[in-house]
Amino acid sequence: MLVFIAWCYTKGATYTQADAEFWITFANKAAPSIHLAIAIDGSAAGGIGIIAGEGIARHTGHFGYWLGEAHWGKGIATAAARGMAAHALSDSLFERLEAPVFAWNPSSMHVLEKAGFIREGVMKRSVFKDGQFTDSVMYALIKNT
């Protein structure tokens, strides 16, 4: 799942050179997955991506994003989510995009709703973060047929 991209950032978290090298290698793997930086004035401000499913789920993309706190509340995440979703659903690769959100993150839910995603349900105790289990809320966007 793309949860690690969308919501792994924790205040005070250490991001090492090894973490950066791993991410660059991972993000540069061949399609169909997509990993992009969100840039503001030429500087990286966040990231957005879709990890393609496999096998019978190969037309489902796991959608996620993150944005540096200094850029919150400016419509940047919404614009990026809309653009990425439109791009991903414009060809025959993805039929469905899924975006799990921590239940305690209403701002991210709002971004997805403004980008056209629909809330599908709550997945109880589905993620483990900061030493505890927490619920996530599944949002999805289906290609118009």
Secondary structure as UniProt FT lines:
FT   HELIX           3..7
FT   TURN            11..12
FT   HELIX           17..27
FT   TURN            31..32
FT   STRAND          34..40
FT   TURN            41..42
FT   STRAND          43..52
FT   HELIX           55..57
FT   TURN            58..59
FT   STRAND          60..67
FT   HELIX           69..71
FT   TURN            72..73
FT   HELIX           76..89
FT   STRAND          96..102
FT   TURN            103..104
FT   HELIX           106..114
FT   TURN            115..116
FT   STRAND          118..129
FT   TURN            130..131
FT   STRAND          132..142
//
